[in-house]
Amino acid sequence: MSTLSQKQTVAGCDLPNVGVRPAPPVLSEQEFEALMVRFGPFEQRPLLAVGLSGGADSTALVLLAQTWAQARGGKVIALIVDHGLRDESAIEAQGVARSCQARGIDAEVLTHRGSAVISGIEEAAREARHRLLGEACCRLGALHLLLAHHHGDQAETVAMRRQHGSTRHGLAGISGCVERVQFRVLRPLLALPKDRLVATLKWRGETWVEDPMNRDLRFARARLRHHGVPEDPDQDAGNVRVELERALAQALPAIVGVDRFGVGRLDRTGWLALPSRLGLFALAHLAQTLGGLDYAPRGERLEALAQRLRGDGPVSATLGRCQWKGTNQITVVRERRHLPRLDVSETGPELLWDGRFRVTLPAGTWFIRALGDRAEGIDHTLLTTLPDFGLPIGAKAALPAIFGLEGLACIPHLEWAVDALAAGCRARFAPRQLLVGPMFVNASGAGAMDAENP
């Protein structure tokens, strides 16, 4: 299908094409292949999970990904999240799934079952979406989750961070590749404008749906689109992030150590030798990993910690739910506050507790608490008899403890269990956000250092 020519013909006469913009070029299968090369190499017969809303962006992505995967003997499964925010959402999600199946694409609807949220709807929906998509990838064995963020989303993200006073590292934009413990998130369309995706669907004769929430001015992104995204002076935001991630992957192993208890140790001298922007990025990423956070901290508190590290004398500070203490070697320990209480009656392959520990449990009813949870009345005499493994003050309190119906059953990291059944409880430090990305070596060097993404 050809794009508009430089002239229009009206009643046999050539007229200058005044005021008519050329149609954006269609995204070809060959160009999409080139976009995917930077994330290679891939395994044989790759299984790609694609987050699908039914909108133009994700519909274009799922169709292109399907062709790409089939050419390699693989397949695509579309993951459709129903947030339950509107009465019609369940019907709409099923409609999108049927549309996929009609195109020969497997689809699964993931329904959020949480309680209604009164405030912070946008953030709560994003967290639920990330959780559901991640759980589905782990269950399906999909190593790659593709999301359809494009250049416009990149510009919006940078603009929103600028409005909220983000530091320079936060203005680096959305990451094209984010590695998790069991899968990675890929955004192959990040450099492309939305109108090319729309043009691609029109050229294919495909249809899509528009989410009314994208125009709901209660939400920050909708308001930003309504008023217009300001011109971004950092047009290469995505490339800046790739460069930061590459540099961070090289620098961190030399200056940071993390043990099986989730305690980090930062070499202050090594950190001081980093360029200023990379140093901020390193602190934010370390806090995100050790604090079990969805998003890396930024703003004034991040800058304040950096200033203390650049000063003289010992450091004592908090950032990202972690305590940072020390002089030459900075110990980073999860704080005792906001540690979750998780009740488990149906055990699965693995549970993520506090965004830091992967917990495996035998069949039965279990309660996962922090070892320092005062409400549980843990026998501290018992704790004094157990090895401390040289842990810094406060580190034990943030470890997971497993309770049964009769009380404390297992402290996996301290190698204690009340009986043989409880000894089957396991916990390992495998945080939501990896410190470095060992799973994949990408042709571009694009690593997986940040989850601050929409």
N, C-alpha and C positions, 0 to 999 in steps of 0.2 A: 504494500500500500504506500503510495507516494505521499510526501508532505506537500504543503501548499507551494506553488511556484512563485516566482518573483512578480508575475503579473497575473491579473484576472482577465478572462475573456467574457465580455458582455455583448450579446447580440452581434458577435463576430468581430468586435473591436477590442484591441488590446488596451487596457487601462493600467496605469501604475497602481501597484498594490499598496495604496496609502493607508496607514493606520492599521493594517492587518498583520498580526504577528505570525511568523512561521510556526506551524505545528511542531511541538517538541518531538524529537526523534524517539521512535519506539525502542524499547530495551530488547535486544535480540538475545536468543539463546546463547550465541557465541560470546556476547559481551558479559552475560551472566556467568558463563564458565570462567571468563577472565577474572571476574570479581571473586569467585570462589577459590581461585588458585592461591591467593594470599593466606588462606586458612589451611592449606594442605600441609603434608599429605593426609589423605583419608584412608580408612581401612577398606578392604574389599567389600562390595555390596553394602554401602553405608546406609544406615537408617537415620533419616533426618526427621526430627520433630519440628513443626512449624507452628508458632503461635498465630492463631487466625481469629480475627474479629468479624470478618465478613466485609470489612471496608476495602477500599481500592488498594491501599498499600499492601496489606497482608494477603489479599486475593492474588495480586500480581506475584508476590513472593512464593506462595504455595504452588502456583502453576509453573513458574520457572524452576522451582526446586524439584518438582515432580519430574520434569523432563531431564534435569541434571542427574537426579538419582537413578532414574530408569536407564540412562545411558551407561551407568556403572553397575548395573545389576542390583541396585538398591531400591529403596522405597521411601515414601514420605507418609507420615501420619500427622494430620492436622489436629491441633489441640485448641479447643474452643472454650474459653472461660465464661461461665455465666455467673456474674457477680451477685445476681439477685437484687440489684438496686432498683429495678423497675418491674412492674407486674408482667410486662410482655417479654422480659428478657429470656425466660426459659423457652418460650415458643420460638423466638428469634434465633436462639442458639441451635435449636434442633433443625430449624430451616437451613442455617448455614451448613450444618453437618450433612443434611440430605443433598444439598447442592454439591458438596465435596464428593459424596459417594456417587452421584450421577456422573462426575468427571473421572471416576475410577480412583479416587483418593480416599484412603482410610481416614476416618475422623472420630474423635472422641470429645464429648462435652464434659467439662470439669465444672462442677457446681460448688460454689462457696456456701458452706452451711453455717457460717458464724452468725453471731447475734447482730442485730441492726446497729449501725453506727450513726450517731447524731452529728458529730463534728469530725473534721479531718477525713471526710469521705474519700477524697482523691488519694491520700496517702494510704488509707486502709485498703482501698481497692487495689492499689499497686502492690502492696505487701501480699494480699491474698492471691493475686494473679501470679506473682513470682513463686509463692509457695506451691500453688497447685501445679504450675508448669514444671517446677523442679521435681515434685513428687512423681508426676507422670513420667518424666524422663527416666528417673531411677527405676520405676516399676517396669517400664517398657524396654529398658536397656538401651535407650537412645543416647549416644554420646554427644550429639550436636542438637542444640535448640536454636532455630533460626527465628529472629525477630525482624520486623519490617520497618524499623526506624530509618528515616531518610534525612536528607540535608535540612529540610525544614524543621524536623524534630531537633536536630543538632542545634540549629540557630535558636530555637525556643528555649532549649535547656540552658545554653550559655547566657541568654538574655535574662532568664529567671534567676540564675545564680548571681548574675551581676546585680540585679535588683535587691537580692538578699545579702549583698556585701561579701560574696564569695572571694576567697583568696585566688591568686593566679593559678594555682594548681587546679582549683575547682572550675576555672574557666577553660580548662583544656577540652571540655566537651565529653560526649558519650564515647565509650570505648567500643571498638569494633569487635573485640574478642575478650570475653570474660570467662575464666576457667573456674569451675566448681570442682568439688571432690570427685563426683561421678559423671559429670558432663561439662560441656562448655556452651556459652551463649555466643552466637555469631550474628553479626548485623551486616550482611553483604551490601545492603542498599544505602549505607550511610552517606555516601558521597553524591547520591543522585537526588534531583529535585522531584517533588511529588508529581508534577505534571507529566513527567516521563512515564511514571507508573500508570497514571490514568490513561495516557495515550496508548500504552501497551495493551491495556484491557479493551479499549475501544477498537483498536486494530484487530484484536482477536475476536471481537463480538461478544465479550463477556460482560456480565452485570455484577454489581456489588451493592452493598447496603451502606447507608450513612447512619452512624450512631448519633442520636439526638443529644447525647451528653457532651459531644464535641462542641456543641453550640450553647451549652448551658453555662451562663455567665456566673454561676456560683463557683465555678472551678477556675483555678489560676490560668491554666493553659488556654481555656476557651476565652477568657478575658484578654489574654495576650494576643491571640489571633484576631479578636474583634478589634482591638486598637492598633494592630499591626506590629510585627516583630521589628524592633529597631535594627538598623544596619549594624552588623557585627564587625568590629575592627579586626577580630581574630578569625579571618575567613578559613584558616587552615586548622581549626580547633581539633578536628579529628586526627590530623597528622601530628599535632603537638602531643596529643595523648599517646599515640603510638610511640613516639620518641621517648616520652617520659617513662612509659611502661618498659620499653627496651632497656633504658638506662637503669631503672629500678631493679629489674631482674638481674642485672649484672652487679649492682652495688650491694643489694641486701644480704646475700650470703656471707659477705665479708664483714659485715658490721652488726648482724642480728643473729641471735640464736634463740630457738624455741624448743622447750622440752616436752615430754609426753604429758605433763601436767597442765600445759597451756600457759606456762610462765615464760615471758620473753626477757631477753637481756640485750640491751643496746650499747654498743661501744661508742661512747660520747665523742672520743677523738675522731673515730672514723666518720661519724655523722657530721661533725663540724667541717670535715674536708669536702663534703658534697656541695655542689652548687646550691644556692639558696632555694630555688624553686623545687629542685629534686629533693632537698632535705625536708621541705614541707610535705611533699608527696609521700615520702617515706614514713614520716610520723603518722600521717592520716591513714595510710595503708596498714601500718602495724597496729594502730588502735582499732581499726575495723576488724582485723583478723583476730586479735586477742580479746576484743570486747564482744565478739560474736554479732557484729552489727550488719544490718543490710546495707548501710551507706556509710562512707567514710566521713568523719567529722571535718568541719571546715570553719572558717570565719575567725572571730576574735580569740576563741579559746585555743585553737590550733596555733595561731600566731603567738599567743602568750606562752605556750609551752616551748616553742622554738626560741623565743627571747630568753627564757630561763636557761635553756641548754647552752645558749651562746654566752651567757654570763659566767660569773665565777662562783665557785662553791657548790655545795650539794643542792640537788633538785628534789622538790617534793610537790607534785602536782597531780591533777586528775584530768583525763581526757578520754573520751570514747568508752566510758564505763570502766576505765582502768586507772590504777594508781601507778605513777611514775616516780621512782625514788632511787637516789644514788648520787655518786660523784663522778667517778670515771666510767664505771659500768652502771647503766640505768636499768633497774629491774622493773618490769612491767607486769602487774598482777591485776586480774579481774577484781573489781570492787565487790563488796558484799551486797550492795543495794540492787533491787530489781532483778534478783535471781528467780527464775520461774519455778512454779510448782506444777508438775505434770502428772496427771492420773491416767493410768494405762490399764484398760480391761481387755482390749484386743491387741495382742502383740503382732507386730509386722516384722519385716526383715531388719529394719533399723529405725531408730528415732533420733532426731536432732534435738538436743537439749541445750538451751541457752545460746544457740547459734555456734557452739564450740565443740560439743562432744557428741559422737555417734554412739548410741546406747542400744545394745541387743539384750532382750529379756526372754526367759523361758515362758511357756504358757502360764497364765494366771493373772491375778490382779496385783498391780504394782503401783508404787507412788515414787516418782523421782523428785527429790528435793536437793537443795544445796546442803552440804555437810554442815555449814554454819547456820542453818535455819533454826533460829531459837524456838520457833513455835513447835518444833518436833520433839523437844526435850531429849536430845541425844545425850547418852551417858558419856560425859567428858572424862570420866575415869578410864573408860575403855579406850578413848582416843590417846591417852597418855601412854598406853601399853603398845601402841602400834608404831611402826617405823615412820619417821617424818621425811625421809629421803632428802634431807637438807633443804626442804622447801622454805622460802622466805615467809615472814609473818603475813598472815592473811590469805596465803595461797590455798591452804587446806579448806578454808571456809567456802571457797568458790568451786570446790570439786563436787561432782554429782554423788549423791548417796541414794541407795535404793531401799525402799521400805516395802514390806509386805503387810498383810492384814494384822500380823502380830507385832509389828514394830520394825526397827532397823534390821535389814536383812543382808545388805552387802555394801561395802565401800570398795569398788573395783580398784581404784588407784592405790589404795593402801593395802591391797591384797588381803582383805578380811571378808568373811562371809559366815553367816550364822549356821548354815547347813549346806548339804550337797546341792540342793535345788538352787539356793541363792547363789552358790558359787558359779552357776551358769550365767549370771548377769555379767555383761561386759560393757566397758565404756572406753572409748579411745578418742584422743584429741584429733579431730578432723573437722575444722571449722568451716562454716558456710563460705567464707572467703579465704582462699588459699594465700599463703604468704608469698610463694612463688608458684609458677605453673608448670609442674613436671610432667603433666599428662601428654602434652603435645608440643612439638617443636615446629613452629610455623615458618613458612618461607619468608615472610616479611619480618619475622622477629616480634610480631605483635603479640604481646603477652596477655595476661589476664589479671590486671591489677586493681580493678575498680568496679564497684557495683552501684555507683551513683547514677543510675540510669532510669529513665521513665518506663 
